[in-house]
Amino acid sequence: MKTSHHSWLQAGALALGLALVGPSNVAKAEESPAPSHRFTLYTTAGAQAYLSSARTMGGVGGGLGLRDTINGRFILQADLSYLSMLGNTGSLRIGAGVQRSGMWAPAALLTVTTLFGEHLSFLSPEHPERLTSPAVSLGVTLAPVRFELESVQVSVLQLGIGAGTDLPGLGLNFSLGLLEAGVTF
């Protein structure tokens, strides 16, 4: 008799637990929604300069990039630009950040920028030889005037600053994005 009474208590506790949790909540807990990805191909136009005691490089130009927006909020992107005025320079920028959801979508990104190509060199006791390696910097880019409409993204102003090392010494990377336009696919 004790065994059947104990089994009824266990069955009752199980039924009460399922009633509290509910079958729809159990199903929702088992399902984990896959993140949604939106890919955007974009073009950029702006200026960039890397300044240190050993070299100056950069210029004005434009480029192409690819952005992945995850769940409408998180951004992963990479772009390649050609810059001229201080020689022929390439800029590879990789970034990750967040954006505001909605039509007005300002964004902030942590970026790693690599400038390579021609540059002005400055010889000094700290740098007796010309630097030939690319200039790499870690920085932040802010895009306060950025809009997202259906499958089009437009940014009118982007401001970026970063720091790199030209050992011994520090290099500063400044960027000004004048226009960025992209199409989502």
C-alpha angles and dihedrals in degrees: 000000000000091000095055091045090051091048091052090052091051092048091048092050090049092050091048091050092051091047092052094045094039126211093259091055091050090052092047092050091052092050115072111189115235114239114259116235126203116189120205128191108206142178125217136204125186149089134284135182134184112200128186138142089263103044150359122212140160136069142175125314148100144257151175131263147175124224131190114201111197118205089343091286116064123065132206115177146161130189138177121209138183116221129189139179097075091049128288109319134172124208124201113188125185119185145174127190150117135277135195113255117239139049093309101054112174113183141199122202138185105222140192111203126191120192117193136172134047121005143160112262128208119200117210138153088271092048108029092163132053115263113237101175122099117267108246122190138176116216153135129265122198122196107187098162100055128133135189120199118177102294099351128084123191129181119184099184134025125174122195138177130178143167128228135172127245092177118254093034144021130271125205123212118203123187134183118189111200099180136004122176127178144176121218119221 
